[in-house]
Amino acid sequence: MTLNSQGIIQEVRQEFEVILSYVTGEEAQQARADEIKRGLLRRLLGLGGRLLLLFFIQRAATYPRTGQTSTQGEAIPYQGQRTRHYFSIFGKLAVPRPYFLSGGGGRRESAGWRVQSGSRLLFRTPAGHGGRVSCLYDV
């Protein structure tokens, strides 16, 4: 795990303790159920966003950083890690992704293994990772 993911894990553990205190504390004994529901939903959505970001950080850390080859045989060198915005039920997340640049100047993320479906891009993993869809991004 990266240091960033360790920090997120600590934040998630702390937030979980805060949520437990929110539900079981003295203020909860005096609150109405609808107040607790709204507050709990807001906190759980925030917690879910942090956990989803942790998932994407872990996925990006295991992705190969070597150059890739396009279906036309063109070499696509690895250029570094960039951030892509992901819209989820938890809100907008800044997700790290490997970045590749083809010789023609067109950028490709995750070596361009993508299938466009409406407004969504499906990124496929390389053959060494099972050749399955690894991430779904709304664009």
C-alpha positions as CSV (number, residue, x, y, z in Angstrom):
1,M,0.0,0.0,0.0
2,T,1.1,3.5,-0.7
3,L,1.5,6.2,2.0
4,N,-1.6,7.9,0.5
5,S,-3.7,4.8,0.9
6,Q,-2.5,4.4,4.5
7,G,-3.7,7.9,5.2
8,I,-7.1,7.2,3.7
9,I,-7.4,4.0,5.8
10,Q,-6.7,6.0,9.0
11,E,-9.3,8.6,7.9
12,V,-11.9,5.9,7.3
13,R,-11.3,4.3,10.7
14,Q,-11.6,7.7,12.4
15,E,-14.7,8.6,10.5
16,F,-16.3,5.2,11.4
17,E,-15.7,6.0,15.0
18,V,-17.3,9.4,14.6
19,I,-20.3,7.8,12.9
20,L,-20.7,5.3,15.8
21,S,-20.5,8.2,18.3
22,Y,-23.1,10.1,16.2
23,V,-25.5,7.2,16.4
24,T,-24.9,6.1,20.0
25,G,-24.0,9.4,21.7
26,E,-26.1,11.6,24.1
27,E,-27.2,13.9,21.3
28,A,-28.6,10.9,19.4
29,Q,-30.8,10.1,22.4
30,Q,-32.5,13.5,22.1
31,A,-32.6,13.7,18.2
32,R,-35.5,12.8,16.0
33,A,-35.1,9.7,13.7
34,D,-35.3,11.8,10.5
35,E,-32.4,14.0,11.7
36,I,-30.3,11.0,12.4
37,K,-31.2,9.4,9.1
38,R,-30.1,12.5,7.1
39,G,-26.9,12.9,9.1
40,L,-26.1,9.2,8.9
41,L,-26.7,9.2,5.1
42,R,-24.4,12.2,4.6
43,R,-21.6,10.7,6.7
44,L,-22.0,7.2,5.0
45,L,-21.8,8.8,1.5
46,G,-18.6,10.6,2.5
47,L,-17.2,7.4,3.9
48,G,-18.1,5.5,0.7
49,G,-16.4,8.1,-1.4
50,R,-13.1,7.7,0.6
51,L,-13.4,3.9,0.3
52,L,-14.0,4.1,-3.5
53,L,-11.0,6.4,-3.8
54,L,-8.9,3.9,-1.9
55,F,-10.0,1.2,-4.3
56,F,-8.9,3.3,-7.3
57,I,-5.6,4.2,-5.7
58,Q,-4.9,0.5,-5.1
59,R,-6.0,-0.3,-8.7
60,A,-3.7,2.4,-10.1
61,A,-0.8,1.2,-8.0
62,T,-1.0,-2.3,-9.5
63,Y,-1.3,-1.2,-13.1
64,P,1.8,-1.8,-15.2
65,R,4.0,1.2,-15.8
66,T,5.6,-0.2,-18.9
67,G,4.9,1.0,-22.4
68,Q,2.1,-0.6,-24.3
69,T,1.4,-1.5,-27.9
70,S,-1.8,-0.4,-29.7
71,T,-3.8,-2.7,-31.9
72,Q,-2.0,-1.3,-34.9
73,G,1.4,-2.2,-33.4
74,E,2.3,1.4,-32.4
75,A,4.4,1.7,-29.3
76,I,2.7,3.8,-26.6
77,P,5.1,4.8,-23.9
78,Y,4.1,5.4,-20.3
79,Q,4.1,9.2,-19.4
80,G,3.2,9.2,-15.8
81,Q,0.2,9.2,-13.5
82,R,-2.6,11.8,-14.1
83,T,-5.8,12.5,-12.4
84,R,-9.2,11.8,-14.0
85,H,-12.5,12.9,-12.5
86,Y,-15.0,10.1,-11.7
87,F,-18.6,10.8,-10.9
88,S,-20.2,8.4,-8.6
89,I,-23.1,8.2,-6.2
90,F,-20.6,9.4,-3.6
91,G,-19.8,12.6,-5.5
92,K,-17.0,13.7,-7.8
93,L,-13.7,11.9,-7.1
94,A,-10.2,12.8,-8.4
95,V,-8.9,9.3,-9.5
96,P,-5.3,8.6,-10.3
97,R,-4.7,6.8,-13.6
98,P,-1.7,5.7,-15.6
99,Y,-1.2,8.0,-18.6
100,F,0.2,6.9,-22.0
101,L,0.9,9.1,-25.0
102,S,0.9,7.8,-28.6
103,G,3.3,9.0,-31.3
104,G,0.5,10.9,-33.1
105,G,0.1,13.2,-30.1
106,G,-3.2,11.7,-29.0
107,R,-3.3,10.9,-25.3
108,R,-4.4,7.6,-24.1
109,E,-5.2,6.5,-20.6
110,S,-4.6,3.0,-19.4
111,A,-3.1,2.2,-22.8
112,G,-6.3,3.0,-24.6
113,W,-8.1,-0.2,-23.8
114,R,-11.5,1.4,-23.9
115,V,-14.8,0.8,-25.5
116,Q,-17.1,3.8,-25.8
117,S,-20.7,3.2,-24.8
118,G,-22.8,6.3,-24.8
119,S,-21.2,8.7,-22.4
120,R,-19.1,6.1,-20.6
121,L,-15.7,4.7,-21.3
122,L,-14.8,1.2,-20.3
123,F,-11.1,0.7,-19.8
124,R,-9.8,-2.9,-20.4
125,T,-6.8,-4.3,-18.6
126,P,-3.9,-5.8,-20.6
127,A,-3.7,-9.5,-21.2
128,G,-1.5,-10.0,-18.1
129,H,-4.4,-8.8,-15.9
130,G,-7.0,-11.2,-17.4
131,G,-8.2,-9.0,-20.3
132,R,-11.3,-8.0,-18.4
133,V,-12.9,-4.5,-17.9
134,S,-11.1,-2.9,-15.0
135,C,-12.8,0.5,-14.6
136,L,-15.9,2.3,-15.7
137,Y,-15.6,6.1,-16.1
138,D,-18.5,8.4,-16.7
139,V,-17.3,11.3,-18.9
